[in-house]
Amino acid sequence: MASASGISLLCLSLSSSFASGMSTSAIALTVFLMYSGFLQRRDAIPPALRWLVDISPFAHSFAAMISSELGGLETVIDTDEHATVNIQGDIWLYQFNIDPGNMPQNARVLGTFTVCIWVLAFIPIWRGWYRSTSCSFWPQMPCMSRGACRDEKEANDYQRQ
């Protein structure tokens, strides 16, 4: 999903190391997944935390996907021994507290969120705000960890090869 990778890229571009960026992005993605509307309905979440559902890209993608797949669907169960049962797909949407008419809005919000998060993620990279240290044998690339350039002799030997 483009918005999830944008969140990870934003966390990585704002962090001082790869490990802290990955840890931060894992926590952020876990929180967004917890408040996606799949595990708990929006109205079951405490009012102080409902804003997390509104900004979660997973909530909008889940709502758009389930509306697309189940909206207007009719399942007919017909057996010889029992009466025919018609099940409307919209009943599943209402179980998750999703309005099937909001699918275009969910898709627009998800697209807007994705574009904005990618732009925000590339601003620190473009401006060079992320890391200023670099390896001497590859000066244009920033070091991914503190120990990557600890042995200058090894770096010079690598460069000569």
C-alpha positions, 0 to 999 in steps of 0.5 A, spaced: 500 500 500 502 506 497 500 510 504 503 505 508 510 505 505 509 513 505 509 513 512 515 508 513 519 513 508 517 519 512 519 516 519 525 514 516 527 520 513 526 524 519 530 519 524 537 519 525 538 512 524 535 506 520 533 502 526 530 508 529 526 510 523 524 503 522 522 502 529 518 508 529 514 506 522 513 500 525 509 503 531 505 508 527 503 502 522 501 498 528 497 504 531 494 505 524 492 498 523 489 497 530 484 503 529 483 501 521 475 499 523 477 492 522 478 490 529 473 494 532 467 499 529 469 506 530 463 507 535 466 502 539 472 506 540 473 511 545 471 518 543 478 521 545 481 516 540 476 516 534 481 521 530 485 515 529 480 512 525 479 518 521 487 519 519 488 512 518 489 510 511 488 503 513 481 505 515 479 508 508 482 503 504 478 498 508 472 502 508 473 503 500 474 495 499 469 492 503 464 497 500 466 496 493 466 488 494 459 487 498 455 494 496 449 491 493 451 484 493 445 479 494 447 472 496 441 467 495 442 460 500 437 455 497 436 448 500 431 443 499 430 442 506 429 449 508 426 456 505 430 460 501 434 465 504 436 472 501 442 476 504 444 483 502 451 484 502 450 491 505 448 488 512 456 486 513 457 493 511 453 496 517 456 490 521 463 494 521 459 501 521 461 503 514 456 507 509 456 504 502 455 511 499 462 513 502 466 509 497 468 515 493 469 519 499 474 514 502 478 513 495 479 521 495 481 521 502 486 515 501 489 518 495 490 525 498 493 522 504 498 518 500 500 524 496 501 528 502 505 523 506 509 522 500 511 529 499 512 530 506 517 524 506 521 527 501 522 534 503 527 532 509 530 528 503 530 533 498 533 539 503 538 534 506 535 534 513 536 527 515 544 525 516 550 529 515 555 524 516 558 520 510 562 514 509 569 517 507 569 511 501 563 513 499 562 521 500 555 522 497 552 516 501 550 517 508 552 512 513 546 507 515 549 506 522 554 509 526 559 503 526 559 503 518 565 507 517 569 505 524 575 502 520 578 507 515 583 502 513 578 497 511 574 502 507 580 504 504 582 497 502 575 496 500 575 502 495 582 500 492 579 493 490 
